[in-house]
Amino acid sequence: MHLGCTGDELYEELRDYKKIVDTQWAEYESSDPLDIGMSLWSAHPILGCQEEDWAGGLCDRMLHSLGMLYYATAVMADGTNIDYIVLRLW
């Protein structure tokens, strides 16, 4: 079955994506759960690959962003901190 993409076309798409990743991963942040999920999904297959150190860095940044979205700390009247998960309904 032919899916309409040759090996050369796929290589070109991956090369173009790699250029974007190489220049932007270190500064990339998101508050969009879809962006965070897609970034984690894109990087997870090559985690730990020495030639692709961006994958680990991107995952670390996205997990931090995810934590910023869904975790909060409340200070109680007695001064103690309570960590909780924020549930957002869209």
C-alpha positions as CSV (number, residue, x, y, z in Angstrom):
1,M,0.0,0.0,0.0
2,H,1.4,3.4,-1.0
3,L,0.6,6.2,1.5
4,G,1.8,9.0,-0.8
5,C,5.1,9.7,0.8
6,T,8.5,8.6,-0.4
7,G,11.5,8.0,1.8
8,D,13.1,11.2,0.4
9,E,10.0,13.3,1.3
10,L,9.9,11.8,4.8
11,Y,13.6,12.6,5.2
12,E,13.1,16.2,4.1
13,E,10.2,16.6,6.6
14,L,12.2,15.1,9.4
15,R,15.2,17.4,8.5
16,D,13.0,20.5,8.5
17,Y,11.5,19.5,11.9
18,K,14.9,18.9,13.3
19,K,16.0,22.4,12.3
20,I,13.1,23.8,14.2
21,V,13.8,21.6,17.2
22,D,17.5,22.4,17.3
23,T,16.9,26.1,17.4
24,Q,13.9,26.3,19.7
25,W,13.7,23.4,22.2
26,A,15.9,25.0,24.9
27,E,13.6,28.0,25.2
28,Y,10.2,26.4,24.4
29,E,7.5,26.7,27.0
30,S,3.7,26.2,26.6
31,S,0.6,26.5,28.7
32,D,-1.4,24.5,26.2
33,P,-2.0,20.9,27.2
34,L,-2.1,19.8,23.5
35,D,1.3,21.4,22.8
36,I,2.7,19.8,25.9
37,G,1.4,16.4,25.0
38,M,2.5,16.6,21.4
39,S,6.0,17.6,22.5
40,L,6.3,14.8,25.0
41,W,5.0,12.3,22.4
42,S,7.4,13.6,19.7
43,A,10.5,13.3,22.0
44,H,9.8,10.2,24.0
45,P,11.0,7.6,21.5
46,I,14.5,9.0,21.5
47,L,15.0,9.8,25.2
48,G,18.5,8.8,26.3
49,C,19.9,8.9,22.8
50,Q,23.3,10.7,23.1
51,E,23.0,12.3,19.6
52,E,19.6,13.7,20.5
53,D,20.1,15.4,23.8
54,W,17.3,17.8,23.0
55,A,14.7,15.1,23.6
56,G,15.5,14.9,27.3
57,G,15.7,18.7,27.7
58,L,12.4,19.2,25.9
59,C,10.7,16.5,28.1
60,D,12.0,18.1,31.2
61,R,10.7,21.5,30.1
62,M,7.3,20.1,29.1
63,L,6.9,18.2,32.4
64,H,7.7,21.4,34.2
65,S,5.1,23.3,32.2
66,L,2.6,20.5,32.9
67,G,3.3,20.9,36.6
68,M,2.7,24.6,36.4
69,L,-0.6,24.0,34.8
70,Y,-2.0,21.4,37.1
71,Y,-0.4,21.7,40.5
72,A,-0.8,24.4,43.0
73,T,0.0,25.1,46.6
74,A,-2.5,26.5,49.1
75,V,-1.4,28.2,52.3
76,M,-3.7,27.3,55.1
77,A,-4.7,29.6,58.0
78,D,-2.3,27.9,60.3
79,G,0.6,28.5,57.8
80,T,0.9,25.0,56.5
81,N,1.2,24.3,52.8
82,I,-1.1,21.9,51.0
83,D,-0.2,20.8,47.5
84,Y,-3.1,19.8,45.3
85,I,-4.0,19.1,41.7
86,V,-6.0,21.7,39.8
87,L,-8.8,20.2,37.8
88,R,-9.7,22.3,34.8
89,L,-12.9,21.7,32.9
90,W,-13.1,23.1,29.4
